[in-house]
Amino acid sequence: MNTSSDLSCDVLVIGSGAAGLSVALRLAEHHHVIVLSKGPVSEGSTFYAQGGIAAVFDETDSVASHVEDTLVAGAGIVERQAAEFVASNARHCVQWLIDQGVLFDTQKDAQGAQSYHLTREGGHSHRRILHAADATGKEVENTLVSKALNHPNIEVIERSNAVDLIISDKIGLPGTRRVVGAWVWNRNKERVETCRARAVVLATGGASKVYQYTTNPDIASGDGIAMAWRAGCRVANLEFNQFHPTALFHPQARNFLLTEALRGEGAHLKRPDGSRFMPDFDERGELAPRDIVARAIDHEMKRLGVDCMYLDISHQPAAFVREHFPMIYEKLLGLGIDLTTDRVPIVPAAHYTCGGVMVDEHGRTDVDGLYAIGEVSYTGLHGANRMASNSLLECLVYGWSAAEDIARRMPVTHEVQTLPGWDESRVDDADERVIIQHNWHELRLFMWDYVGIVRTTKRLERALRRITLLQQEIDEYYAHFRVSNNLLELRNLAQVAELIIRSAMQRKESRGLHFTLDYPDQLAESGPTVLSPLSYIKR
């Protein structure tokens, strides 16, 4: 067994999206930071985010209004303190992003004065979405990646999976239970390395890959949630999985998302016969919160027995559509669809994990020295349904607050000089990788069928039985064979799937993104669903 640390840093950041890179850049002025990226450094949900970032930049808007909109969209269980914390710190955190070089769209008024072009999305009462055309995430990610790659105190390691966190009591260290590093599967070297760190930040994104249909990139496999759970952290609200209402329905672009800003600029949702249906479900029409829109689409598809609904912005001027949605326009044109004249076929798809690892307003988890920021975390901001464009904002605000806290609490020196290495003395090379692929597809299919947009107790019970058997197979496989990217992701997805199912079974009501036919009404009193490893009994 190796007894020396292969890698060492002050702060290990696992994930290279907006959350991970913002905390890394803020800390790098005085600390050595390693950023782990599971794929290429830019690959992640941030890069594909189209809509924008919500913040109060308009004089007619207010922080109080942003807070109230967030509370309403979250269906009654947003934690007001979290919403106030994020909304009140939004402007200076977005300004930090601007200072890094991010270019948001601007406009001139009749007098020639320039200001940011703000759009409006579902759930917002004002125009408060800063954006870079319809590719905001790409602009943000490319800017932060460029800064990180050129920073002398940041070391970016691509094609590397965090396998598990190294916790002090599990390796026999005395004192407060704390994180001291992580085991890392370096796919370039095909070996597991140890990384020693004084603090670890989970910025791994969500777990939408647990579903068969998702707008997320392939790396969104719940790694941080699963690792934190295995390390002893509580999780909350994992039953609230947001299905984006409008993913493109096309065989050549299954993961392509059609931003909510399209509806913000007047796009209509229509049945195959061309009639609108959203006014039948909600007085806000196409600008209702995502959970309502996704259920309405799902309802109409099932009622009519059709494969998709349609999004139509052809009534707007063609020049306006091309100017505001150039990336979407070009993408669709390459598939034979003209956004300015054609209806676009759409279906809902898993998009965002509203729950996650429980943290405080500094991103601290239940384990000392371990932080979780961005989609991997549960801050209380999203409640039962995330409001559009609050996600990138949450990354930035908690990236700032976590960096401040880490800098204040950073130990002067490493408490441990070496860490135990990865023991591969009793494992073999896998000889039946088809088993991993089979389990992978089975997991994502039954999660879609049984734990999707509409649920029942029977479906959830069926899903729990399936996931229990699947986990037994995966655990046995993991114990006997060398790790691989697919095996690590399958192991983490299975763990998160179980937590999602158990969370859904605990909620005896329909609220926000969790809708069950057995409990169709909201309870008068409700709160977050919390699961704790300390009281957890595996059936």
C-alpha positions as CSV (number, residue, x, y, z in Angstrom):
1,M,0.0,0.0,0.0
2,N,1.3,3.5,-0.9
3,T,1.8,5.7,2.2
4,S,2.6,9.0,0.6
5,S,0.3,11.6,-0.9
6,D,0.5,11.9,-4.7
7,L,-1.0,15.3,-4.7
8,S,-1.1,18.1,-2.1
9,C,-2.8,21.5,-1.9
10,D,-4.4,24.0,0.4
11,V,-7.8,23.6,-1.2
12,L,-9.1,20.8,-3.4
13,V,-12.0,21.9,-5.6
14,I,-13.9,19.0,-7.1
15,G,-15.7,20.4,-10.2
16,S,-14.9,23.1,-12.7
17,G,-18.2,24.9,-13.4
18,A,-19.2,28.4,-12.2
19,A,-19.2,27.3,-8.5
20,G,-15.9,25.5,-8.5
21,L,-14.0,28.1,-10.6
22,S,-15.3,31.1,-8.8
23,V,-14.3,29.7,-5.4
24,A,-10.9,28.6,-6.8
25,L,-10.2,32.1,-8.3
26,R,-11.2,33.9,-5.1
27,L,-8.9,31.6,-3.0
28,A,-6.0,31.5,-5.3
29,E,-4.6,34.9,-4.4
30,H,-3.2,33.4,-1.2
31,H,-3.6,29.7,-1.5
32,H,-2.6,26.8,-3.7
33,V,-5.7,25.3,-5.3
34,I,-6.2,22.1,-7.2
35,V,-9.3,21.9,-9.4
36,L,-10.4,18.5,-10.5
37,S,-12.4,18.2,-13.7
38,K,-14.0,14.9,-14.7
39,G,-13.7,15.7,-18.4
40,P,-12.4,18.6,-20.3
41,V,-12.3,21.6,-17.9
42,S,-15.2,23.4,-19.7
43,E,-17.5,20.4,-19.8
44,G,-20.3,20.9,-17.3
45,S,-23.8,22.3,-16.9
46,T,-22.5,25.9,-16.6
47,F,-21.2,25.8,-20.2
48,Y,-24.6,24.8,-21.5
49,A,-26.7,27.3,-19.5
50,Q,-28.5,29.5,-22.0
51,G,-30.8,31.8,-20.0
52,G,-28.7,34.0,-17.7
53,I,-28.2,35.2,-14.1
54,A,-30.9,36.8,-12.0
55,A,-29.9,40.0,-10.1
56,V,-31.5,43.3,-9.4
57,F,-29.9,45.8,-11.8
58,D,-33.1,47.7,-12.8
59,E,-34.2,50.8,-10.8
60,T,-37.8,49.6,-10.8
61,D,-36.9,46.2,-9.4
62,S,-35.9,45.4,-5.8
63,V,-34.2,42.8,-3.7
64,A,-37.4,42.3,-1.8
65,S,-39.3,41.5,-5.1
66,H,-36.6,39.0,-6.1
67,V,-37.0,37.3,-2.7
68,E,-40.8,37.2,-2.9
69,D,-40.7,35.8,-6.4
70,T,-38.3,33.1,-5.2
71,L,-40.5,32.2,-2.3
72,V,-43.6,31.9,-4.5
73,A,-41.7,29.7,-7.1
74,G,-40.4,27.5,-4.4
75,A,-44.0,26.5,-3.4
76,G,-43.8,27.5,0.2
77,I,-40.7,25.8,1.5
78,V,-37.9,28.1,0.4
79,E,-36.0,29.2,3.5
80,R,-36.5,33.0,3.5
81,Q,-33.1,33.6,5.1
82,A,-31.4,31.8,2.2
83,A,-33.4,33.8,-0.4
84,E,-32.6,37.1,1.3
85,F,-28.9,36.1,1.6
86,V,-28.6,35.3,-2.1
87,A,-30.7,38.1,-3.5
88,S,-29.0,40.8,-1.3
89,N,-25.5,39.5,-2.4
90,A,-26.4,39.0,-6.0
91,R,-25.3,42.4,-7.4
92,H,-21.7,42.4,-6.1
93,C,-21.2,38.8,-7.0
94,V,-22.4,39.4,-10.6
95,Q,-20.2,42.5,-10.6
96,W,-17.2,40.3,-9.7
97,L,-18.0,38.2,-12.7
98,I,-18.1,41.3,-14.9
99,D,-14.8,42.3,-13.4
100,Q,-13.4,39.0,-14.5
101,G,-14.3,39.9,-18.1
102,V,-17.7,38.4,-18.6
103,L,-19.6,40.4,-21.3
104,F,-23.3,40.6,-20.8
105,D,-25.6,42.1,-23.4
106,T,-26.2,45.8,-23.3
107,Q,-28.7,48.2,-24.8
108,K,-29.1,52.0,-25.3
109,D,-32.1,54.0,-24.4
110,A,-33.6,56.9,-26.4
111,Q,-31.1,59.3,-24.8
112,G,-28.2,57.1,-25.8
113,A,-27.5,55.9,-22.2
114,Q,-26.2,52.3,-22.1
115,S,-27.4,49.7,-19.6
116,Y,-27.6,45.9,-19.4
117,H,-30.3,44.2,-21.4
118,L,-32.4,42.4,-18.9
119,T,-34.9,39.7,-19.9
120,R,-37.7,38.1,-17.9
121,E,-38.2,34.4,-17.3
122,G,-40.9,32.2,-15.6
123,G,-41.7,33.1,-12.0
124,H,-40.0,36.6,-12.2
125,S,-42.2,39.7,-11.8
126,H,-39.5,41.9,-13.3
127,R,-36.9,41.9,-16.0
128,R,-33.8,41.0,-14.0
129,I,-31.9,38.3,-16.1
130,L,-28.5,39.4,-17.3
131,H,-27.5,37.4,-20.3
132,A,-25.0,37.0,-23.1
133,A,-27.4,36.4,-26.0
134,D,-28.6,32.8,-25.5
135,A,-25.2,31.4,-24.5
136,T,-24.7,33.0,-21.0
137,G,-23.1,29.8,-19.5
138,K,-20.6,29.5,-22.3
139,E,-19.5,33.1,-21.8
140,V,-19.2,32.7,-18.1
141,E,-17.4,29.3,-18.3
142,N,-14.9,30.3,-21.0
143,T,-14.0,33.5,-19.1
144,L,-13.5,31.7,-15.8
145,V,-11.6,28.8,-17.4
146,S,-9.2,31.3,-19.1
147,K,-8.6,33.0,-15.8
148,A,-8.0,29.7,-13.9
149,L,-5.7,28.2,-16.5
150,N,-3.5,31.3,-16.4
151,H,-3.4,31.6,-12.6
152,P,-0.1,30.5,-11.0
153,N,-1.8,29.2,-7.9
154,I,-4.4,27.1,-9.6
155,E,-3.6,23.6,-10.9
156,V,-6.3,22.2,-13.1
157,I,-6.3,18.4,-13.5
158,E,-8.6,17.1,-16.3
159,R,-10.0,13.6,-16.9
160,S,-10.0,12.9,-13.1
161,N,-12.8,11.5,-11.0
162,A,-12.9,11.9,-7.2
163,V,-13.5,8.4,-5.9
164,D,-14.2,9.2,-2.3
165,L,-13.4,11.7,0.4
166,I,-10.7,10.8,3.0
167,I,-12.2,11.4,6.4
168,S,-9.9,11.6,9.5
169,D,-11.6,9.1,11.7
170,K,-11.7,6.5,9.0
171,I,-7.9,6.5,8.7
172,G,-7.3,6.6,12.5
173,L,-6.6,10.3,13.0
174,P,-7.5,11.8,16.4
175,G,-9.4,15.0,17.1
176,T,-12.4,16.6,15.3
177,R,-13.8,14.5,12.5
178,R,-12.7,16.3,9.3
179,V,-11.9,15.9,5.7
180,V,-8.2,15.6,4.9
181,G,-8.3,14.9,1.2
182,A,-9.6,12.6,-1.5
183,W,-8.8,9.6,-3.6
184,V,-8.7,10.5,-7.3
185,W,-9.1,8.2,-10.3
186,N,-6.7,9.8,-12.8
187,R,-7.9,8.4,-16.2
188,N,-4.8,9.7,-17.9
189,K,-2.5,7.5,-15.8
190,E,-5.2,4.9,-15.1
191,R,-4.4,4.8,-11.4
192,V,-6.0,6.0,-8.2
193,E,-4.0,8.8,-6.5
194,T,-4.3,10.4,-3.1
195,C,-4.7,14.2,-2.8
196,R,-4.0,15.8,0.6
197,A,-5.9,19.0,1.3
198,R,-6.6,21.4,4.1
199,A,-10.1,22.0,2.8
200,V,-12.2,20.3,0.1
201,V,-15.0,21.9,-1.9
202,L,-17.6,19.8,-3.7
203,A,-18.8,21.7,-6.8
204,T,-19.8,18.6,-8.8
205,G,-23.2,19.7,-10.0
206,G,-26.4,17.7,-9.9
207,A,-27.7,14.2,-10.6
208,S,-30.0,14.6,-13.6
209,K,-28.2,11.8,-15.4
210,V,-30.1,9.4,-13.1
211,Y,-33.0,9.9,-15.6
212,Q,-33.3,8.5,-19.1
213,Y,-34.0,11.9,-20.6
214,T,-32.0,14.9,-19.4
215,T,-30.7,18.3,-20.7
216,N,-27.5,17.8,-18.6
217,P,-24.1,16.8,-20.0
218,D,-23.0,13.2,-19.2
219,I,-20.9,14.2,-16.2
220,A,-24.0,15.1,-14.1
221,S,-24.0,11.8,-12.2
222,G,-24.5,12.9,-8.6
223,D,-20.9,12.3,-7.5
224,G,-20.7,15.0,-4.9
225,I,-24.0,14.0,-3.3
226,A,-23.0,10.4,-3.1
227,M,-19.5,11.1,-1.7
228,A,-20.8,13.5,0.9
229,W,-23.5,10.9,2.0
230,R,-20.8,8.2,2.3
231,A,-18.7,10.7,4.4
232,G,-21.6,11.2,6.8
233,C,-23.3,14.4,5.5
234,R,-27.1,15.0,5.6
235,V,-29.0,15.6,2.4
236,A,-32.3,17.3,1.9
237,N,-35.1,17.7,-0.7
238,L,-33.8,15.2,-3.2
239,E,-37.4,14.4,-4.3
240,F,-37.5,17.8,-6.0
241,N,-36.0,17.1,-9.5
242,Q,-36.8,19.9,-11.9
243,F,-37.8,18.8,-15.4
244,H,-37.1,21.6,-17.8
245,P,-40.3,22.0,-19.8
246,T,-38.7,22.6,-23.2
247,A,-36.0,20.2,-24.4
248,L,-35.8,19.7,-28.1
249,F,-37.5,16.5,-29.3
250,H,-35.2,15.4,-32.1
251,P,-33.2,12.2,-32.6
252,Q,-30.0,14.0,-33.4
253,A,-30.1,16.4,-30.4
254,R,-31.7,14.6,-27.4
255,N,-30.0,16.8,-24.8
256,F,-30.6,20.2,-26.4
257,L,-32.4,22.7,-24.2
258,L,-34.6,25.6,-25.4
259,T,-34.1,28.4,-22.9
260,E,-36.9,29.7,-20.8
261,A,-36.0,33.2,-22.2
262,L,-37.8,32.2,-25.4
263,R,-41.1,32.1,-23.5
264,G,-39.9,35.3,-21.7
265,E,-39.8,37.0,-25.1
266,G,-43.3,35.7,-26.1
267,A,-43.0,32.2,-27.4
268,H,-46.2,30.1,-27.0
269,L,-46.6,26.4,-26.2
270,K,-49.0,24.7,-28.6
271,R,-50.6,21.4,-29.2
272,P,-50.1,19.5,-32.5
273,D,-53.3,21.2,-33.8
274,G,-51.7,24.7,-33.2
275,S,-53.8,25.6,-30.2
276,R,-52.3,27.1,-27.0
277,F,-52.8,25.1,-23.8
278,M,-50.9,26.9,-21.0
279,P,-53.7,29.4,-20.3
280,D,-55.9,26.4,-19.5
281,F,-53.6,25.4,-16.6
282,D,-52.3,28.7,-15.1
283,E,-53.2,32.4,-15.5
284,R,-49.5,33.1,-16.0
285,G,-49.6,31.0,-19.1
286,E,-46.1,30.2,-20.5
287,L,-44.5,32.2,-17.7
288,A,-45.7,30.0,-14.9
289,P,-43.0,28.3,-12.9
290,R,-41.3,25.3,-14.5
291,D,-43.0,22.6,-12.4
292,I,-46.5,23.8,-13.6
293,V,-45.4,24.1,-17.2
294,A,-43.7,20.7,-17.3
295,R,-46.7,18.9,-15.8
296,A,-49.0,20.7,-18.3
297,I,-46.9,19.5,-21.2
298,D,-46.8,15.9,-19.7
299,H,-50.6,16.0,-19.2
300,E,-51.3,17.1,-22.8
301,M,-48.9,14.5,-24.3
302,K,-50.5,11.7,-22.3
303,R,-54.1,12.9,-22.9
304,L,-53.6,13.2,-26.7
305,G,-51.3,10.2,-26.9
306,V,-48.6,12.1,-28.8
307,D,-44.8,12.2,-28.5
308,C,-44.3,16.0,-28.1
309,M,-45.7,19.4,-27.8
310,Y,-44.5,22.5,-29.7
311,L,-42.8,25.8,-28.9
312,D,-43.6,28.7,-31.3
313,I,-42.0,32.1,-31.5
314,S,-42.7,32.6,-35.2
315,H,-45.1,35.5,-34.5
316,Q,-42.1,37.6,-33.4
317,P,-40.0,39.6,-36.0
318,A,-37.4,37.3,-37.5
319,A,-34.6,39.8,-36.9
320,F,-35.5,40.0,-33.2
321,V,-35.5,36.2,-32.9
322,R,-32.1,35.8,-34.6
323,E,-30.6,38.7,-32.6
324,H,-31.7,37.4,-29.2
325,F,-31.3,33.6,-29.8
326,P,-28.4,33.2,-32.3
327,M,-27.0,30.0,-30.9
328,I,-30.4,28.3,-30.8
329,Y,-31.3,29.6,-34.2
330,E,-28.1,28.2,-35.8
331,K,-28.4,24.9,-33.9
332,L,-32.0,24.3,-35.1
333,L,-31.3,25.4,-38.6
334,G,-28.6,22.7,-38.8
335,L,-31.4,20.2,-37.9
336,G,-33.8,21.6,-40.6
337,I,-35.9,23.7,-38.2
338,D,-36.2,27.5,-38.7
339,L,-36.9,29.1,-35.4
340,T,-38.3,32.2,-37.1
341,T,-41.0,30.3,-39.1
342,D,-41.4,26.8,-37.7
343,R,-42.9,25.3,-34.5
344,V,-40.2,23.5,-32.5
345,P,-41.0,20.0,-31.1
346,I,-40.3,19.8,-27.4
347,V,-40.6,17.5,-24.4
348,P,-39.8,17.9,-20.7
349,A,-36.4,16.5,-19.6
350,A,-34.6,16.2,-16.2
351,H,-32.7,19.4,-15.7
352,Y,-31.9,20.4,-12.2
353,T,-31.5,18.8,-8.8
354,C,-33.1,21.2,-6.3
355,G,-32.0,19.2,-3.2
356,G,-28.5,18.1,-2.2
357,V,-25.9,18.2,0.5
358,M,-27.1,20.3,3.4
359,V,-25.0,23.4,4.0
360,D,-25.1,26.7,5.9
361,E,-24.7,30.2,4.3
362,H,-20.9,29.6,4.0
363,G,-21.3,26.3,2.2
364,R,-20.2,24.3,5.2
365,T,-21.4,20.7,5.4
366,D,-21.7,18.4,8.4
367,V,-18.0,17.4,8.1
368,D,-15.4,19.9,9.2
369,G,-13.4,21.4,6.3
370,L,-15.8,20.0,3.7
371,Y,-17.9,22.5,1.7
372,A,-20.5,22.0,-1.0
373,I,-21.6,24.8,-3.4
374,G,-23.8,25.1,-6.5
375,E,-26.2,22.4,-7.6
376,V,-24.6,19.7,-5.4
377,S,-25.8,21.6,-2.3
378,Y,-29.1,22.2,-0.5
379,T,-29.0,25.9,0.7
380,G,-32.7,26.4,1.1
381,L,-32.9,28.7,-1.9
382,H,-34.9,26.6,-4.3
383,G,-37.5,25.0,-2.1
384,A,-39.8,22.7,-4.1
385,N,-39.0,24.3,-7.4
386,R,-36.0,26.4,-8.5
387,M,-36.9,29.7,-10.2
388,A,-35.2,30.3,-13.5
389,S,-31.7,31.8,-13.5
390,N,-31.3,31.5,-9.7
391,S,-28.9,28.6,-10.3
392,L,-25.8,30.4,-11.7
393,L,-26.5,33.1,-9.1
394,E,-26.4,30.6,-6.3
395,C,-23.0,29.3,-7.6
396,L,-21.5,32.8,-7.5
397,V,-22.9,33.9,-4.1
398,Y,-21.8,30.7,-2.3
399,G,-18.5,30.6,-4.2
400,W,-17.9,34.0,-2.6
401,S,-19.2,33.1,0.9
402,A,-17.4,29.8,1.0
403,A,-14.1,31.4,-0.1
404,E,-14.4,33.9,2.6
405,D,-15.0,31.2,5.2
406,I,-12.3,28.9,4.0
407,A,-9.7,31.8,4.1
408,R,-10.7,32.6,7.7
409,R,-10.7,29.0,8.9
410,M,-7.8,27.6,7.0
411,P,-5.3,25.7,9.2
412,V,-1.8,27.2,9.1
413,T,-0.2,23.9,8.1
414,H,-1.3,20.5,6.9
415,E,-2.3,18.4,9.9
416,V,-1.2,15.2,8.2
417,Q,1.9,14.7,6.0
418,T,0.8,11.5,4.3
419,L,-2.4,9.7,3.5
420,P,-3.0,6.0,3.0
421,G,-3.0,5.0,-0.7
422,W,-5.6,3.1,-2.6
423,D,-5.5,-0.6,-2.0
424,E,-5.8,-2.6,-5.3
425,S,-4.2,-5.8,-4.0
426,R,-7.4,-7.8,-4.1
427,V,-9.1,-6.7,-7.3
428,D,-9.0,-7.8,-10.9
429,D,-9.6,-6.2,-14.2
430,A,-13.3,-6.3,-15.1
431,D,-14.1,-9.0,-17.7
432,E,-17.8,-8.2,-18.2
433,R,-18.3,-4.5,-18.8
434,V,-21.6,-5.2,-20.4
435,I,-23.0,-5.7,-16.8
436,I,-22.2,-2.0,-16.1
437,Q,-23.9,-0.8,-19.3
438,H,-27.0,-3.0,-18.6
439,N,-27.3,-1.8,-15.0
440,W,-26.8,1.8,-16.2
441,H,-29.7,1.6,-18.7
442,E,-32.0,-0.2,-16.3
443,L,-31.4,2.4,-13.6
444,R,-32.2,5.4,-15.8
445,L,-35.2,3.8,-17.3
446,F,-37.0,2.8,-14.1
447,M,-36.2,6.2,-12.5
448,W,-37.9,7.9,-15.5
449,D,-40.9,5.6,-15.4
450,Y,-41.4,5.4,-11.7
451,V,-39.9,8.5,-10.2
452,G,-40.6,11.0,-12.9
453,I,-42.9,14.0,-13.4
454,V,-45.9,12.2,-11.9
455,R,-45.5,9.6,-9.2
456,T,-47.5,7.1,-7.1
457,T,-46.6,5.1,-3.9
458,K,-46.7,1.9,-5.9
459,R,-44.3,3.2,-8.5
460,L,-41.9,4.4,-5.7
461,E,-42.0,1.1,-3.9
462,R,-41.3,-0.7,-7.2
463,A,-38.4,1.6,-7.8
464,L,-37.0,1.0,-4.3
465,R,-37.1,-2.7,-4.8
466,R,-35.2,-2.4,-8.1
467,I,-32.6,0.0,-6.8
468,T,-31.9,-2.3,-3.7
469,L,-31.1,-5.2,-6.0
470,L,-29.1,-3.1,-8.3
471,Q,-27.0,-1.7,-5.5
472,Q,-26.2,-5.2,-4.3
473,E,-24.8,-6.1,-7.7
474,I,-22.9,-2.8,-8.0
475,D,-21.4,-3.2,-4.5
476,E,-20.2,-6.7,-5.3
477,Y,-18.8,-5.5,-8.6
478,Y,-17.0,-2.5,-7.0
479,A,-15.4,-4.8,-4.4
480,H,-13.9,-7.1,-6.9
481,F,-12.8,-5.1,-9.9
482,R,-10.6,-2.1,-10.6
483,V,-12.4,1.2,-10.9
484,S,-13.4,2.8,-14.1
485,N,-15.3,6.0,-15.0
486,N,-18.5,4.1,-15.8
487,L,-18.3,2.1,-12.6
488,L,-17.7,5.1,-10.4
489,E,-20.6,7.0,-12.0
490,L,-23.0,4.0,-11.8
491,R,-22.1,3.5,-8.1
492,N,-22.8,7.2,-7.4
493,L,-26.0,7.4,-9.5
494,A,-27.4,4.3,-7.8
495,Q,-26.7,5.9,-4.4
496,V,-28.4,9.1,-5.3
497,A,-31.3,7.3,-7.0
498,E,-32.0,5.5,-3.7
499,L,-31.9,8.8,-1.8
500,I,-34.3,10.4,-4.3
501,I,-36.7,7.5,-4.0
502,R,-36.6,7.5,-0.1
503,S,-37.1,11.3,-0.1
504,A,-40.1,11.0,-2.4
505,M,-41.6,8.3,-0.2
506,Q,-41.3,10.5,2.9
507,R,-43.3,13.4,1.3
508,K,-47.0,12.7,1.8
509,E,-48.2,15.6,-0.4
510,S,-47.9,17.1,-3.8
511,R,-45.8,20.3,-3.8
512,G,-43.8,21.9,-6.5
513,L,-41.8,19.4,-8.5
514,H,-43.0,16.4,-6.4
515,F,-46.4,15.4,-7.7
516,T,-48.0,12.1,-6.5
517,L,-51.4,10.9,-7.5
518,D,-51.8,9.3,-4.0
519,Y,-51.4,12.6,-2.2
520,P,-52.5,15.3,-4.7
521,D,-53.0,18.1,-2.2
522,Q,-50.5,20.3,-0.3
523,L,-50.2,20.0,3.4
524,A,-50.9,23.1,5.4
525,E,-47.5,22.7,7.2
526,S,-44.5,21.5,5.4
527,G,-40.7,21.8,5.3
528,P,-37.6,20.1,3.8
529,T,-37.2,16.4,3.6
530,V,-34.0,15.6,5.5
531,L,-32.1,12.2,5.3
532,S,-29.3,11.6,7.7
533,P,-26.6,8.8,7.4
534,L,-26.5,8.6,11.2
535,S,-30.1,7.4,11.5
536,Y,-30.1,5.6,8.2
537,I,-31.0,1.8,8.2
538,K,-30.4,0.2,4.9
539,R,-33.2,-2.2,4.1
